[in-house]
Amino acid sequence: MPSRTSPATPWTPAFVADAVAATLKRAAEHDLHHAITEVARERGLSSATIDEWVARARAVPAAPVPPGLVTCHDCHHPMILVQLPKCPPVYLCMPACGRAPVPAQSLRDAVARAVLHRAPHLVPKDKIDAAAAYAPGGIHRVAVGASPSDLHFTWRSNPRQLVGPRMSPAQRLNYARARANHGDRARAIEVLHTGLLHTDPTDDSSALDVATANSAALLAELALADGDPNAAMPWAGWAHRSLRRLRGATSPEATAALKVLAAAYRRTGNLPEAADCYRDLIRHHTSADGPRALPTLAAQATLALALYQDGHCAQARQLLARAVAEHRAAHPGHRDGPRLRQELNRMRATCVDQRHGHPAGIDDPPHDIAAALTKGSSTP
């Protein structure tokens, strides 16, 4: 691991803020590791030094003021935590606009006082000393003027109770998974919303780390389980886009997120988009697990359901019949077999009842029908 840089001249908070701003801007286009490496090389620093500065700027645990909450009233840029050796921590704009750094302790105390004065119900009684950490539940933005006491608050019209605001993204994801596995979906959703409070999944951004992207995927999955596909849809798309960039389109994480996205499209009635996702899933699973693996056949069966919902009953029956035959041959006695056969029989009965007049033998597709039906454009 590269060592931290020893400066020839003392670093300034402005130098650090500019380096962090350049790194995060580049990370939005590529990935964080790549951005750190490039910025370090351009500025003659070690990657470990840039990594330390960026990690501190984005840190959630024990941050005086939650990341993403504070901006400069003059330049409107976000303000970040800067802590240089033998210096007290300060907040400064990124990139630096020429203003004086703001002492972190003073800013934290001022934000805490505002929260306890206006929205004390948002802070648990045993967390009064950490009141600033709960500020994002009631405050959308804090713009800092000329001094730490010159604060301009934008309050949320609908305040929300935060759960574990000082958790790191990885801690939050693990906690949410544990709560969901114990049947407490509501608590899991609350803790995930807390961590994603400053994220707009409808814009062109993407996550800078895998834990945050996986948190969005889990939030979408839980929203689907709660019967709210419209709430799931933007998070599913954002999670999949983020994980494709961070891990690659065929990675297990991106594939898992693609499955959630496909389900969200299907549940919201976007059936052509859902079908494209399932085609991609079939290709990914065929490559990773084999054409007769359970995940591959499950994706084929669900593609058949999406095609049937979209009115392509002949294609749907052909594909599902092929999946049923492959499943029976490769996984005899598996518990999903009867359910797949029942679904195929239901499709057949519906076609008969509605007098579709399909030719005989429609459920005996040619050998290459599955490959033909799974060709198509990549997921948008």
BELZI-V100771 format. One record per residue. SS is DSSP state (@ for helix, = for strand, . for the rest). PSI is psi in radians with two decimals (999 if undefined). OMEGA is omega in radians with two decimals (999 if undefined). Layout:
SS|PSI|OMEGA ; SS|PSI|OMEGA
This chain:
.|2.35|-3.10 ; .|2.58|3.13 ; .|2.82|3.11 ; .|2.60|-3.11 ; .|2.46|2.98 ; .|1.99|-3.01 ; .|2.46|3.04 ; .|-0.61|3.05 ; .|2.70|-3.09 ; .|2.36|3.04 ; .|2.69|3.05 ; .|2.77|3.05 ; @|-0.64|-3.14 ; @|-0.69|3.12 ; @|-0.77|3.13 ; @|-0.79|-3.12 ; @|-0.71|3.13 ; @|-0.68|3.13 ; @|-0.72|3.12 ; @|-0.75|3.13 ; @|-0.76|3.13 ; @|-0.67|-3.12 ; @|-0.81|-3.10 ; @|-0.60|3.08 ; @|-0.77|-3.14 ; @|-0.57|3.13 ; @|-0.54|3.12 ; .|-0.36|3.14 ; .|-0.52|-3.10 ; .|-1.83|3.00 ; .|2.88|-2.99 ; @|-0.76|-3.12 ; @|-0.79|3.13 ; @|-0.75|-3.12 ; @|-0.75|3.13 ; @|-0.77|-3.13 ; @|-0.78|-3.11 ; @|-0.82|-3.10 ; @|-0.68|3.11 ; @|-0.76|-3.14 ; @|-0.75|-3.11 ; @|-0.56|-3.05 ; @|0.10|3.08 ; .|0.62|-3.13 ; .|2.88|3.03 ; .|2.66|3.09 ; @|-0.59|-3.13 ; @|-0.61|3.12 ; @|-0.86|3.12 ; @|-0.73|3.14 ; @|-0.73|3.14 ; @|-0.75|3.14 ; @|-0.77|-3.13 ; @|-0.73|3.14 ; @|-0.71|3.14 ; @|-0.68|3.14 ; @|-0.56|-3.09 ; @|0.03|-3.04 ; .|2.44|3.05 ; .|-0.89|-3.12 ; .|2.24|3.03 ; .|0.22|3.05 ; .|2.39|3.13 ; .|-0.77|3.08 ; .|2.35|-3.07 ; .|2.40|3.10 ; .|2.46|3.10 ; .|-0.12|-3.07 ; .|-0.58|-2.93 ; =|2.38|3.04 ; =|2.89|3.07 ; =|2.29|-3.13 ; .|-0.43|-3.07 ; .|-0.88|-3.05 ; .|-0.18|3.11 ; .|0.17|3.06 ; .|2.67|3.04 ; =|2.62|3.06 ; =|2.48|-3.06 ; =|2.83|3.12 ; =|2.25|3.09 ; =|2.21|3.11 ; .|1.88|3.13 ; .|2.73|-3.12 ; .|2.35|3.08 ; .|0.37|3.11 ; .|2.56|3.08 ; .|2.64|3.14 ; .|2.49|3.13 ; =|2.87|3.02 ; =|2.42|3.14 ; =|2.68|-3.14 ; =|2.67|3.02 ; .|2.03|-0.06 ; .|2.82|-3.08 ; .|2.41|-3.09 ; .|0.04|-3.14 ; .|-0.11|3.13 ; .|2.87|3.10 ; .|2.51|3.06 ; .|2.64|-3.12 ; =|2.15|3.13 ; =|2.25|-3.06 ; @|-0.69|-3.11 ; @|-0.74|3.14 ; @|-0.72|3.14 ; @|-0.76|3.12 ; @|-0.79|-3.10 ; @|-0.67|-3.13 ; @|-0.74|3.12 ; @|-0.73|3.13 ; @|-0.76|3.13 ; @|-0.71|-3.13 ; @|-0.74|-3.14 ; @|-0.80|-3.10 ; @|-0.43|3.11 ; @|-0.79|-3.01 ; @|-0.61|-3.06 ; .|1.01|-3.10 ; @|-0.39|-3.12 ; @|-0.29|-3.14 ; @|-0.23|-3.08 ; .|2.06|3.09 ; .|2.57|-3.05 ; @|-0.53|3.13 ; @|0.16|-3.12 ; @|0.39|-3.10 ; @|-0.66|-3.13 ; @|-0.30|3.14 ; @|0.56|-3.05 ; @|-0.62|-3.11 ; @|-0.53|3.14 ; @|-0.45|-3.12 ; @|0.04|-3.10 ; @|-0.73|-3.09 ; @|-0.31|3.08 ; @|-0.53|-3.14 ; .|-0.37|-3.06 ; =|2.24|3.08 ; =|-0.67|-3.10 ; =|2.54|3.01 ; =|2.02|3.09 ; =|2.18|-3.06 ; =|2.17|3.12 ; .|-2.44|-3.02 ; .|-0.42|-3.10 ; .|2.89|3.13 ; .|-0.37|3.12 ; .|-0.18|3.13 ; .|1.35|-3.05 ; =|2.45|3.14 ; =|1.93|-3.04 ; =|2.37|2.93 ; =|1.94|-3.05 ; =|2.55|3.11 ; .|2.42|3.10 ; .|-0.48|3.10 ; .|1.52|3.14 ; .|2.63|3.14 ; .|2.55|3.11 ; .|2.24|3.13 ; .|2.61|3.11 ; .|2.06|3.12 ; .|0.95|-3.07 ; .|-0.28|-3.10 ; .|0.17|3.07 ; .|2.58|2.97 ; .|2.84|3.11 ; @|-0.71|-3.13 ; @|-0.74|3.10 ; @|-0.72|-3.12 ; @|-0.75|-3.14 ; @|-0.80|3.14 ; @|-0.73|3.13 ; @|-0.77|-3.14 ; @|-0.71|3.11 ; @|-0.72|3.14 ; @|-0.76|3.13 ; @|-0.72|3.14 ; @|-0.71|3.13 ; @|-0.43|3.10 ; .|0.16|3.07 ; .|0.10|-3.12 ; .|1.25|-3.10 ; @|-0.65|-3.10 ; @|-0.79|3.14 ; @|-0.71|3.12 ; @|-0.74|3.13 ; @|-0.70|3.14 ; @|-0.79|-3.10 ; @|-0.58|3.10 ; @|-0.72|3.10 ; @|-0.64|3.11 ; @|-0.80|-3.11 ; @|-0.41|-3.09 ; .|0.33|-3.01 ; .|-0.64|-3.09 ; .|0.20|-3.11 ; .|2.28|3.02 ; .|1.81|-3.06 ; .|-0.10|-3.11 ; .|-0.12|3.12 ; .|-2.99|-3.05 ; .|0.13|-3.11 ; .|3.02|3.01 ; .|2.87|-3.09 ; .|2.60|3.09 ; .|-0.20|-3.13 ; .|2.72|-3.05 ; @|-0.65|-3.11 ; @|-0.72|3.12 ; @|-0.73|3.11 ; @|-0.76|3.11 ; @|-0.53|3.07 ; @|-0.72|3.10 ; @|-0.70|3.11 ; @|-0.73|3.12 ; @|-0.69|3.11 ; @|-0.74|3.10 ; @|-0.73|3.13 ; @|-0.73|-3.14 ; @|-0.62|3.08 ; @|-0.68|3.06 ; @|-0.75|3.13 ; @|-0.49|3.10 ; .|0.03|3.12 ; .|0.50|-3.13 ; .|1.24|-3.08 ; @|-0.49|3.12 ; @|-0.63|3.07 ; @|-0.57|-3.11 ; @|-0.57|-2.95 ; @|-0.94|-3.10 ; @|-0.63|-3.14 ; @|-0.65|3.12 ; @|-0.77|3.12 ; @|-0.74|-3.14 ; @|-0.73|-3.14 ; @|-0.79|-3.11 ; @|-0.74|3.10 ; @|-0.73|-3.13 ; @|-0.78|-3.07 ; @|-0.53|3.02 ; @|-0.72|-3.12 ; @|-0.68|-3.07 ; @|-0.66|-3.01 ; @|-0.32|-3.07 ; .|2.58|-3.02 ; .|-0.52|-3.07 ; .|0.16|3.12 ; .|2.71|3.10 ; @|-0.67|-3.13 ; @|-0.79|3.14 ; @|-0.64|3.11 ; @|-0.73|3.10 ; @|-0.72|3.12 ; @|-0.60|3.10 ; @|-0.65|3.09 ; @|-0.72|3.09 ; @|-0.74|3.13 ; @|-0.74|3.12 ; @|-0.77|3.13 ; @|-0.68|3.13 ; @|-0.76|3.07 ; @|-0.79|-3.09 ; @|-0.74|-3.09 ; @|-0.41|3.11 ; .|0.08|3.08 ; .|0.16|3.08 ; .|1.27|-2.94 ; @|-0.68|3.07 ; @|-0.71|3.10 ; @|-0.69|3.10 ; @|-0.75|-3.14 ; @|-0.71|3.10 ; @|-0.72|3.12 ; @|-0.77|-3.12 ; @|-0.57|3.05 ; @|-0.74|3.09 ; @|-0.72|3.12 ; @|-0.73|3.14 ; @|-0.77|3.14 ; @|-0.78|-3.13 ; @|-0.81|-3.10 ; @|-0.61|3.09 ; @|-0.75|-3.14 ; @|-0.72|-3.04 ; @|-0.64|-2.98 ; @|-0.35|-3.11 ; .|2.71|-3.06 ; .|-0.34|-3.12 ; .|0.18|3.11 ; .|2.68|-3.11 ; @|-0.77|3.13 ; @|-0.62|3.12 ; @|-0.81|-3.12 ; @|-0.60|3.09 ; @|-0.71|3.11 ; @|-0.66|3.08 ; @|-0.78|-3.13 ; @|-0.71|-3.11 ; @|-0.59|3.01 ; @|-0.72|3.11 ; @|-0.72|3.12 ; @|-0.71|3.13 ; @|-0.73|3.10 ; @|-0.70|3.14 ; @|-0.78|3.10 ; @|-0.56|-3.09 ; .|0.13|3.05 ; .|0.11|3.14 ; .|1.14|-2.97 ; @|-0.60|-3.13 ; @|-0.83|3.11 ; @|-0.71|-3.11 ; @|-0.79|-3.13 ; @|-0.71|3.12 ; @|-0.81|-3.11 ; @|-0.73|-3.13 ; @|-0.66|3.09 ; @|-0.71|3.10 ; @|-0.75|3.14 ; @|-0.69|3.12 ; @|-0.78|-3.13 ; @|-0.76|3.12 ; @|-0.69|-3.13 ; @|-0.77|-3.13 ; @|-0.69|-3.12 ; @|-0.72|-3.04 ; @|-0.44|-3.05 ; .|1.06|-3.11 ; .|2.38|3.12 ; .|-0.02|3.13 ; .|2.56|-3.03 ; .|-0.38|-3.13 ; @|-0.25|-3.09 ; @|-0.94|-3.14 ; @|-0.65|-3.12 ; @|-0.69|3.11 ; @|-0.71|3.12 ; @|-0.68|3.10 ; @|-0.69|3.14 ; @|-0.72|3.10 ; @|-0.75|3.11 ; @|-0.64|3.12 ; @|-0.73|3.11 ; @|-0.79|-3.13 ; @|-0.79|-3.09 ; @|-0.67|3.14 ; @|-0.73|3.11 ; @|-0.69|3.11 ; @|-0.82|-3.13 ; @|-0.63|-3.11 ; .|0.09|3.04 ; .|0.91|3.14 ; .|-0.44|3.09 ; .|0.63|3.10 ; .|2.57|3.13 ; .|2.72|3.11 ; .|2.57|3.11 ; .|0.25|-3.13 ; .|-0.45|-3.12 ; .|0.24|3.04 ; .|1.30|-3.03 ; .|2.69|3.04 ; .|2.88|-3.01 ; .|-0.56|-3.04 ; .|0.26|-3.06 ; @|-0.67|-3.12 ; @|-0.74|-3.14 ; @|-0.67|-3.12 ; @|-0.71|-3.10 ; @|-0.34|-3.11 ; .|0.12|3.01 ; .|2.52|3.12 ; .|-3.13|-3.11 ; .|2.75|3.12 ; .|2.83|3.14 ; .|2.37|3.14 ; .|999|999
